[in-house]
Amino acid sequence: MLRIPVVRWGKPYESLETQKVVHFLTGEPIAEVDQANGGLVSRDLRKADHARKVLRSIPVADLVSRIKEAGKLFATATLPLGNGTQTPDQFVHQQSATTGLPEQMCRNNMKKNSFVMENIDTILDALTRGLDLNILAKGYGTESRGVVVSYQCQTPVLGAVLPSNSPGVHTLWIPVIALQLGLVLKPGSQEPWTAYRVASAFQQAGIPAEVFSLYPGGHDVGGAILSGCRRAMIFGGEKTIQQYAGNPRVQVHGPGYSKILLGDDKVDQWEKYLDMMVESIFSNGGRSCINASSVWASRHTEEIAAALAERLGPIEAKGPTDPDAGLAAFTVEGTGKAIFEMLQNDLRESGVTDCTAPYGPRLVEHERCSYLRPMIAHAASPACAIATKEFMFPFATVVKCPQDKMIESIGYTLVGSAITENGGWIDQLSEATNIDRLNIGPIPTNRLNWLQPHEGNLTEFLFKSRAYQIAESTLVHA
Amino acid sequence: MSTVSTELETAIAAARKQLDEHTYETVQWHFHPSTGSPFWLAKAKELGFDPLTEIRTYDDLKKFPAFEDDWLRGGPIERWRPKGLDGKPTFVFETGGTTGIPKSRMVVEDHRTDYELFSATLPDQYFPKGSNWLMLGPSGPRRLRLSVEHLCQFRGGICFCIDLDPRWVIKLIKKGWMEHLEEYKKHCIEQALTILSANHNIKCMFATPKLLEGLCNALEERGQSFADTGITGIFSGGTEFTPQWTRFCIEEFFGGPPEVSGIYMTPTYGNTLMGLACSKPVTAAEGYKISYYAPQPRAVTEVVDFDDTNRVVGYGETGRVKLTTLTKEFFVPGFLERDEGERERPFETYPWDGVSGVRPFHRLASSTTVGVY
């Protein structure tokens, strides 16, 4: 069987504890993954400075070209993995088999990750707002306008506690190597595949192995990464967000509560935007933080909800290899049923209508997994609890709310797509602090422009802009 | 298929006979009106059988309902003291108590007896008689703190202790105050470093896995190693004491097995109710497997079926850990621990069943806070 070791600064380490990752439908073991312990991580992190030193010894331009090559390898090559190798097709199959995501979604996520690597120069240009990367590498330099600027790196490595259920999020940490910081990753227990394949592709493209550590393991491993890395990111639910809120060392990625807001000037033509709404709710199986979980309008909300239900309600759960599969399975026992029961409580509230009820049962249970077919609810007011709920499947509430109450009622919104041409309202939306990514016009919430920062700029998280004065006489030699 | 030598078979039979006799005597003591505790004398009236006449062997204990540790909450504590021990100086040790009333166990001398028996299992080469100890574990109304001190004194040494309030640690975890948790851990480690730097000839220690790891890390951050402390014998315990953790500690913090590094670490398993189960020596050759054996006949560990808790599982099979305590001070006829593990075979040193791979019981694991200090 494929055995995937812990990787300690590039060196494989076989643990006495292993965990089998299994096929979500059959229970067939796919791989045996070595498990690290928290103490091992803490001890290794004392050598984190070495990773940055190694990367700083490589010119940024070289790193960039190697990462571009890595992007190609990630998408096309047979790469070393543990005690074996992995082709791109095997990667897709393995990822689908252990996460419950349909293979076509795995392929799409694979493309996203390789896109980021192959376009790393453009993406870094956007992330740094056009800064010469040599200035980041050196720590200071003179901008084109003749001003000395300095960026102080806050950590030698980025730590990341990665999820099992959303392989698209890896695009967030991939650019770190180009910024000359090492990577300390805890792969998701069901999805070790992406982290290992990215690291393997990087190494095959000439990035030194000693800048990567991969620690599959339990909660103590995640805790050790978050407490031991001076900058780390974690993916989790609402509880995780609250736990790390206000911690400058940790960037938390959780539910997005992304939304579509229909302005009064456009709502009467709502049918024109139905495709965009469907895509925002349904793409990637509704699993992403950038999927819309609600649609807000002041009128026609019952009709919008009925039309969305008519489009999404009939969608069936299909097997992972079916090219038309659009829903991901819940692979943890009882999860689908628990979510469904939670929703039933919300649907019983006065003013809430279950619009997909006429399209058959939503909960589909199999022996080892379950699916939830798309659900659309209508809420007569923002006060209904369901108006601000988000779940890991295609689910959305159409909420009736006057336009002038919308911004204050929607709560935190990772992606807000506002369909309006009303200049006054656009101005208010632009000023709103509860909307992170703002789209003006009928842009689906899931369509991210890669040249825009996502949930906080990575370079601002890792580098601190600071004063750096150099005497005129010294500047010429600097 | 493994074979058992005649000598071992004889030893197993003798141990079983001793356990049956000890069970009979213990039950007679706890249920006789002249010696029994108010709690068990009152409980006897609800049992539907007479323990004095119907409990003759260890297996007869299955007639008792499962012991509920909630019975230990609240007082008066005297209800647990057998009349036969009236007038003896009595300790109370507590467990739990982060919120609400803790569980209390009265003790006269059990903790001393248990640790004196444990002392005989410690190799003098690494735990030199007469040397001083450091107790890097919980303080307060805990059995462990006084027991370790007694162990040290019994071996002719003086024990240095730190202040550590595990109830506060659990509160920090439940509140999610992880930075405070980290600082509190540092506070404990600093106390240990201060004691170790004060020239007290400390050669042995008790430490929980987390605190031992914290101490080793703190030493390495100062450019030192654990060997620099001069400590050669460590005893530790808890479900976090896994084979992988043991290997990590031995290979990376100690610099190798005892014969190379001169540092010996032994795991133990126990609690306030039972006492202390010892481990078979842990070696790389056996994959750092940790197997615990209770101090029979004073205490017994069994590995039982998750649903039928009177059925012991087969050797090598997984089940829930069931504890029985049979001393003159305390009678616990089968308490289902919050742990699970695999049933281990008897061997020459301990001719009775053991348990390995101890870890939190999977059906309760998510609600159990482990390794808090």
Interface residues (C-beta under 8 A of the other chain):
Chain A: S15 L16 E17 Q35 N37 G39 L40 S42 R43 R46 G223 S227 Q242 Q243 N247
Chain B: G176 M178 E179 E182 E213 N217 E220 E221 T242 P243 Q244 W245 R247 F248 C249 E252 G287 Y288
